[in-house]
Amino acid sequence: MVRFHELEQLGVSLALMTEVSDGDCSSRGDKAARTRVCVACGIDGEDLVCGSQVHGVEIAVALESDRGRGVRTDHPAFPATDALVTNVRGLPLAIFVADCVPVYIVEPKTGCIALIHAGREGTLRGIAGLTVRLLQKTYGASPGDIHALIGPSAGPCCYEVDEPRAKAFAAAGWAVRGRYLDLWNANAAQLAGAGVPRGQIAVAGVCTICSETYYSHRRCGDGRRNMPLLVL
Ligand SMILES: [Zn+2]
């Protein structure tokens, strides 16, 4: 797994993403692999909070009572949810990705975080900016105090789509080179557009399609996923 120390230095207890060497951590994947990762990080694998991801723009506010949603058999994931926010200390937010962009958000002043699954559709519809606005509304977070990281995902080097999709992306104002989408740039632009200072938006710059460190839907296409995890 890779730990994002630049976020952990802001006071969150964990900011990481699992790699191929950690195994398939998806909800349909290898539960033992996920448990191993959680144990290694000192958290209970039954505490994760997950949404049922649908490439939409619904954002759930996670409370203490949501602990275990999507991992405990009697506690289903937030339905049709692609981003999670919380201000509960020690509540682990988890998403599952293979090429889709994980966006990590930390606002250390008011003490709130967000973890976003921003695929092509979610990016097109502006889920990163919507999440910043929800943090403002819910917790009184100030965009100027937000730090964000765009994690390993499909890079502009490899993320080629068909002509109509490229056109739709360009029409929305997001970065496109021919038929190659730049999801990193688009999400960074959305965060900046919502008021997050450019200097506080980091891009991991690792492409899951051409780096073999991570599971990739494009390269593997077998349902295996990497798990980004963020714990306040
Ligand atoms: Zn690439």
Boltz pocket constraint, residues with backbone or C-beta under 6 A from the ligand:
constraints:
  - pocket:
      binder: B
      contacts: [[A, 155], [A, 156], [A, 157], [A, 158], [A, 159], [A, 207], [A, 208], [A, 209], [A, 210], [A, 211]]
      max_distance: 6.0
